[in-house]
């Protein structure tokens, strides 16, 4: 995936058809595995691509580029169910110059972590 001698992992030397999205979740004592749903488009459209469970704070899924994706995750907090969501379009940017070809993805990070008040202070 390197574009030139200065290797950058987020740079492709060809225009990709697919790329990874990164689903960021909260893993803690109460939630050691997080069920999530990946949708093509907005959640309201209910076009389910994948139903899975994340067991790490970053979960990677390969999907076609130039599409809008949404993620919905389910947690248990003090015995109550909490649902988080995020969505955005996975876009490509041509960052080439005269000496190298470089395609980058934009919008690959989907943040569906829990946010606690003590983390915000």
N, C-alpha and C positions, 0 to 999 in steps of 0.2 A: 504494500500500500504506500510505500514511500514515494514522494513526488520528485525528490532530488537527493543530493548527498546529505542535506539537512533533514533527516528523518523526522516526520511528524505523523503520529499514529492516526490523526483525524483527516488525513489527506489521501485521496485516491488518485492514481495516475490515469484513470479512465472514468467515464461517467457511469456510476453504478446503477443497477436496477433495484438493488436491495441494500439495506443498511441495518445496523443494530439500533434499536431503541433501548434506553436504559430506564428501568422501572425502579425508582428509589422508594424503599419501604422502611418502616420502623420494626426492628427486631428487639424484643425485650422479654422480661420474665413472663409477662402475661400473654405475649404474642410471639411465639418462636417460629411460627409459619403463618404466612399471610395469604389467604385466598384472594385472587384478583381475577378480573375479567378484562380482556383487551378487546376493544371495539374498533372497527373501521368506521370512521366518521364520529359524530357526536354520540354520547351515551343514549340520548333520547331516540336515536334511530335504531338502536338495538341490533346492529349488525355485528354479532359476536364472531371474533376471529379465534380467540383462545380463552379457555378457562383453565387456570393453573394455580399453583401455590408457590410463593416465593419463600425460600428458606435462608436467604442472605439479604443484606441491606441493599445490594445492587443486583438486579435481575435483568438479564439480557435476552432480547427476542429479535430475530431477524424478520424484517417486513419489507414490502415494496416501498420505494421512495415516492415522493410527490403525492402523498395521501395524508389525510387528517386521521389521527388516532387518538382514542381516549382510553384511559385506564381507570378502573374502579376497584378499590381495595377495601376489605372488611377487617375490622379489628374488634377486640373485646377490651373495654376499658371499665374497670370496676364493675364487671358483670353486665355492662350495657354494650350493645352493638354500635360501633361507629363506622361510618362509610366515608371514605375520602375519594377524591377524583381529580384528574388533571387531563388536559387534552391539548393537542397542537398539531400543526401540519409538519410532517417530515420533509424538509425541503433540501434542495441542492444549491450550492453556490460555486460558481467557477472562479477560482482564485488563482488562475494561471498567469504566468508572465512569459517573457521571451525565452527564458531558459528552462522552464518546466511547466508541466500540466498538473493542475491541482484542483480536485473536486472535494468540497467539504460538505458535510451534512449539518443542517441547522434544525433544531427542534427535536433532537433525539432524547432529551431528558424529560421524564415524566415523574413529577414529585407527588407521591401519595403517602408521605410520611405523616405520622401524628405530630402535632405541635403542642408542646406543653408550655404553660405560662412561665415556668422557671427557665426554660430554654430561651424565651423571648426577652428576658431581663438581662 
